[in-house]
Amino acid sequence: MRKTKKSLIIFHIITILQGVSNNLAHPVTPAFINNLKLRDSMFGTAYASMALGIFLFSLFWGELSSRIKKSTILLITLLGYSFAQYLFMSSTTELSVITSRFLAGIFSGGFQVSQLNYLVSQSKAEDRGYQLTLSSIFITAAATMGYFVGGFVGDVSIFLAFQIQIVMCVIVGLSYFFFLNRTETIEVRQAFEIKKLNPFKSLVNVKGLLVPAIIMLMVSVFMSYLAITSFDQTFNYYVRDVFNFPPSYNGVLKMGTGLVGIIANFTISMYLIKKPT
């Protein structure tokens, strides 16, 4: 029990560092795209390419994370994400931007899935909701800090923000592997079934679980994320393209909205999690 608790503490600490590193380049991306003189729509297209990579390969990483240790996958995916960010930093054309962002999405889906699976596998059933909420709070806080720091680094040099992110992702990946690898066990040893890796088929397979309440919840989540993502992507590029504000402006804005979210999570979310049903 004590060993498991210690591993979760280490996991949360490394996750915070990862949250900072993963978001260092976000506030400089609008300036980066704008400086390349690409179409305005490329900022959204780049994000969509990454999201597509996450969608198509998340099932693959989920299946893999039950067959090899999550810490190993976290190392692989963070090294892969670092390489993808290097390609993105080196991009000069629309095709290279789309390709590098898609590759980043492939590996991003891997560490997102593996983080969740690690928490579930290392937590008792009654503590999973609390641990998942706690992790979400830490990731939100770290992302906010990453945006803030990355914005001011971007004022000095856009490429420096990318370079720091790449180095930090490598360090975080190695930290996951060296500090958590011995605390894990392999759950499943069966061979891969390719048919299970089709995300579209998986959506069809869950139709029996889609009772009206679940459908309503999924539609609500889809609509809310559609609105949030559309606004964030448009606004972040708008402040650069129209007002030519420096990257630090995006970082400061994210810090302000992030603080509101952190306070709400630590108060309202924690109250709802602990409140008896």
C-alpha positions as CSV (number, residue, x, y, z in Angstrom):
1,M,0.0,0.0,0.0
2,R,2.8,2.4,1.0
3,K,4.7,1.6,-2.2
4,T,1.7,2.2,-4.4
5,K,1.0,5.6,-2.7
6,K,4.6,6.6,-3.2
7,S,4.4,5.7,-6.9
8,L,1.3,7.8,-7.3
9,I,3.0,10.8,-5.7
10,I,6.0,10.4,-8.0
11,F,3.6,10.0,-10.9
12,H,1.7,13.2,-10.1
13,I,5.0,15.1,-9.8
14,I,6.3,13.9,-13.2
15,T,2.9,14.6,-14.7
16,I,3.1,18.2,-13.5
17,L,6.5,18.6,-15.2
18,Q,5.0,17.0,-18.4
19,G,2.0,19.4,-18.3
20,V,4.5,22.4,-18.2
21,S,6.7,21.0,-21.0
22,N,3.8,20.0,-23.3
23,N,2.4,23.5,-23.3
24,L,5.5,25.6,-23.7
25,A,5.1,25.8,-27.5
26,H,1.3,26.5,-27.6
27,P,1.5,30.3,-27.0
28,V,4.2,30.7,-29.7
29,T,2.4,28.5,-32.3
30,P,0.2,31.4,-33.6
31,A,3.3,33.5,-34.1
32,F,5.1,30.6,-35.7
33,I,2.3,30.0,-38.2
34,N,1.9,33.7,-38.9
35,N,5.6,34.2,-39.5
36,L,5.6,31.4,-42.1
37,K,3.0,33.5,-44.1
38,L,0.7,30.4,-44.5
39,R,-3.0,30.6,-44.9
40,D,-4.9,31.7,-41.8
41,S,-6.8,28.4,-41.8
42,M,-3.5,26.5,-41.3
43,F,-3.6,27.2,-37.5
44,G,-6.9,25.3,-37.3
45,T,-5.8,22.7,-39.8
46,A,-2.6,22.0,-37.8
47,Y,-4.7,21.4,-34.7
48,A,-7.1,19.2,-36.6
49,S,-4.2,17.1,-37.9
50,M,-3.0,16.5,-34.4
51,A,-6.5,15.7,-33.1
52,L,-6.9,13.2,-36.0
53,G,-3.7,11.5,-35.0
54,I,-5.0,11.2,-31.4
55,F,-8.3,9.8,-32.5
56,L,-6.9,7.2,-34.9
57,F,-4.2,5.8,-32.6
58,S,-5.5,6.1,-29.1
59,L,-7.0,2.6,-29.3
60,F,-3.6,1.2,-30.4
61,W,-1.9,2.7,-27.4
62,G,-4.7,1.6,-25.1
63,E,-4.3,-2.0,-26.3
64,L,-0.5,-1.8,-26.0
65,S,-0.6,-0.3,-22.5
66,S,-2.3,-3.5,-21.2
67,R,0.5,-5.6,-22.7
68,I,3.6,-3.7,-21.8
69,K,4.4,-1.4,-18.9
70,K,2.8,2.1,-19.1
71,S,6.1,3.7,-18.1
72,T,7.7,2.2,-21.2
73,I,4.9,3.6,-23.4
74,L,5.3,7.0,-21.7
75,L,9.0,7.0,-22.5
76,I,8.4,5.9,-26.2
77,T,5.6,8.4,-26.8
78,L,7.3,11.4,-25.2
79,L,10.5,10.7,-27.2
80,G,8.3,10.5,-30.3
81,Y,6.5,13.7,-29.4
82,S,9.8,15.4,-29.0
83,F,10.8,14.3,-32.5
84,A,7.5,15.5,-33.9
85,Q,7.9,18.9,-32.2
86,Y,11.4,19.1,-33.8
87,L,9.9,18.5,-37.2
88,F,7.2,21.1,-36.5
89,M,9.8,23.6,-35.4
90,S,11.6,22.9,-38.7
91,S,8.5,23.2,-40.9
92,T,8.4,25.7,-43.7
93,T,5.5,24.5,-45.8
94,E,1.8,23.6,-45.2
95,L,2.5,19.9,-45.9
96,S,5.3,19.7,-43.4
97,V,3.2,21.5,-40.7
98,I,0.3,19.0,-41.2
99,T,2.6,16.0,-41.2
100,S,4.5,17.0,-38.1
101,R,1.2,17.8,-36.3
102,F,-0.3,14.5,-37.2
103,L,2.8,12.7,-36.0
104,A,2.6,14.7,-32.7
105,G,-1.1,13.6,-32.4
106,I,-0.1,9.9,-32.7
107,F,2.3,10.1,-29.8
108,S,0.2,12.6,-27.8
109,G,-2.6,10.0,-27.8
110,G,-0.2,7.5,-26.4
111,F,0.9,9.4,-23.3
112,Q,-2.7,10.6,-22.6
113,V,-4.1,7.0,-22.7
114,S,-1.1,5.6,-20.7
115,Q,-1.4,8.2,-18.0
116,L,-5.1,7.4,-17.4
117,N,-4.4,3.6,-17.5
118,Y,-1.6,4.0,-15.0
119,L,-3.8,5.8,-12.6
120,V,-6.6,3.3,-12.9
121,S,-4.2,0.3,-12.5
122,Q,-2.4,1.8,-9.5
123,S,-5.5,3.1,-7.6
124,K,-8.1,1.2,-5.6
125,A,-11.6,1.3,-7.0
126,E,-12.9,3.7,-4.4
127,D,-10.0,6.1,-4.9
128,R,-10.0,6.2,-8.7
129,G,-12.4,9.1,-9.1
130,Y,-10.3,11.2,-6.6
131,Q,-7.0,10.3,-8.3
132,L,-8.3,11.1,-11.8
133,T,-9.8,14.4,-10.6
134,L,-6.5,15.2,-8.8
135,S,-4.5,14.4,-11.9
136,S,-6.8,16.6,-14.0
137,I,-6.3,19.5,-11.6
138,F,-2.5,19.1,-11.7
139,I,-2.5,18.9,-15.5
140,T,-4.6,22.1,-15.8
141,A,-2.4,24.0,-13.4
142,A,0.8,22.8,-15.1
143,A,-0.6,23.6,-18.6
144,T,-1.4,27.1,-17.4
145,M,2.1,27.5,-16.1
146,G,3.5,26.1,-19.3
147,Y,1.5,28.6,-21.4
148,F,2.6,31.5,-19.2
149,V,6.4,30.6,-19.2
150,G,6.3,29.6,-22.9
151,G,4.8,32.9,-23.9
152,F,7.5,34.9,-22.3
153,V,10.2,32.6,-23.6
154,G,8.6,33.1,-27.0
155,D,9.0,36.9,-26.7
156,V,12.8,36.2,-26.7
157,S,12.8,33.5,-29.3
158,I,10.0,31.3,-30.8
159,F,12.5,28.5,-31.5
160,L,13.9,28.7,-27.9
161,A,10.4,27.7,-26.6
162,F,10.4,24.7,-28.9
163,Q,13.9,23.7,-27.9
164,I,13.2,23.9,-24.2
165,Q,10.0,21.8,-24.7
166,I,11.9,19.1,-26.7
167,V,14.5,18.8,-24.0
168,M,12.0,18.7,-21.2
169,C,9.8,16.1,-22.9
170,V,12.9,13.8,-23.2
171,I,13.7,14.3,-19.5
172,V,10.0,13.6,-18.4
173,G,9.9,10.5,-20.5
174,L,13.1,9.2,-18.9
175,S,11.7,10.1,-15.5
176,Y,8.6,8.0,-16.0
177,F,10.6,5.0,-17.1
178,F,13.3,5.1,-14.4
179,F,11.0,6.0,-11.4
180,L,7.9,4.0,-12.2
181,N,8.9,1.0,-14.3
182,R,9.6,-1.3,-11.3
183,T,6.2,-0.5,-9.7
184,E,4.2,-2.0,-12.6
185,T,3.1,-5.4,-13.7
186,I,2.0,-6.5,-17.2
187,E,-1.8,-7.2,-17.2
188,V,-2.4,-9.0,-20.5
189,R,-0.1,-11.1,-22.7
190,Q,-2.4,-11.9,-25.6
191,A,-1.5,-11.0,-29.1
192,F,-2.9,-7.9,-30.8
193,E,-6.2,-8.1,-32.6
194,I,-6.1,-5.7,-35.4
195,K,-9.9,-5.5,-35.7
196,K,-10.0,-4.0,-32.2
197,L,-7.9,-1.0,-33.3
198,N,-10.4,0.5,-35.6
199,P,-11.9,3.6,-33.8
200,F,-14.9,3.8,-36.1
201,K,-15.8,0.1,-35.5
202,S,-15.4,0.7,-31.8
203,L,-18.0,3.5,-31.9
204,V,-20.4,1.0,-33.6
205,N,-19.7,-1.7,-31.0
206,V,-20.7,0.5,-28.0
207,K,-24.2,1.3,-29.4
208,G,-25.7,-1.2,-27.0
209,L,-24.5,0.9,-24.1
210,L,-25.9,4.1,-25.5
211,V,-29.0,4.6,-23.3
212,P,-30.6,8.0,-23.5
213,A,-28.8,9.4,-20.5
214,I,-25.4,8.4,-21.9
215,I,-26.3,9.8,-25.4
216,M,-27.3,13.1,-23.8
217,L,-24.1,13.3,-21.9
218,M,-21.9,12.5,-24.9
219,V,-23.7,15.0,-27.1
220,S,-23.3,17.7,-24.3
221,V,-19.6,16.9,-24.0
222,F,-19.1,17.0,-27.8
223,M,-20.9,20.3,-28.2
224,S,-19.1,21.9,-25.3
225,Y,-15.7,20.8,-26.5
226,L,-16.5,21.9,-30.1
227,A,-17.4,25.4,-28.8
228,I,-14.4,25.7,-26.5
229,T,-11.9,24.4,-29.0
230,S,-13.3,26.6,-31.8
231,F,-13.1,29.7,-29.6
232,D,-9.7,29.0,-28.2
233,Q,-8.1,28.3,-31.6
234,T,-9.7,31.3,-33.3
235,F,-9.0,33.7,-30.4
236,N,-5.3,32.6,-30.0
237,Y,-4.6,33.2,-33.7
238,Y,-6.7,36.4,-33.8
239,V,-4.6,38.2,-31.2
240,R,-1.5,37.6,-33.2
241,D,-2.8,38.0,-36.7
242,V,-4.9,41.1,-36.2
243,F,-3.2,42.9,-33.3
244,N,0.3,41.4,-33.7
245,F,0.6,40.9,-29.9
246,P,3.7,39.0,-28.7
247,P,3.4,35.3,-27.5
248,S,3.4,36.4,-23.9
249,Y,0.0,37.9,-24.4
250,N,-1.4,34.4,-25.1
251,G,0.4,33.1,-22.1
252,V,-1.0,35.8,-19.8
253,L,-4.6,35.2,-21.0
254,K,-4.2,31.5,-20.5
255,M,-2.9,32.1,-17.0
256,G,-6.0,34.2,-16.2
257,T,-8.5,31.7,-17.4
258,G,-6.5,28.7,-16.1
259,L,-6.6,30.1,-12.5
260,V,-10.4,30.3,-12.6
261,G,-10.5,26.6,-13.7
262,I,-8.0,25.5,-11.0
263,I,-10.0,27.2,-8.3
264,A,-13.2,25.7,-9.6
265,N,-11.7,22.2,-9.7
266,F,-10.2,22.4,-6.2
267,T,-13.5,23.6,-4.7
268,I,-16.6,22.6,-6.7
269,S,-15.1,19.5,-8.4
270,M,-13.6,18.1,-5.2
271,Y,-16.9,18.8,-3.3
272,L,-18.9,16.9,-5.9
273,I,-16.4,14.0,-5.9
274,K,-16.5,13.6,-2.1
275,K,-20.2,14.3,-1.7
276,P,-22.3,11.1,-1.0
277,T,-24.7,10.2,-3.8
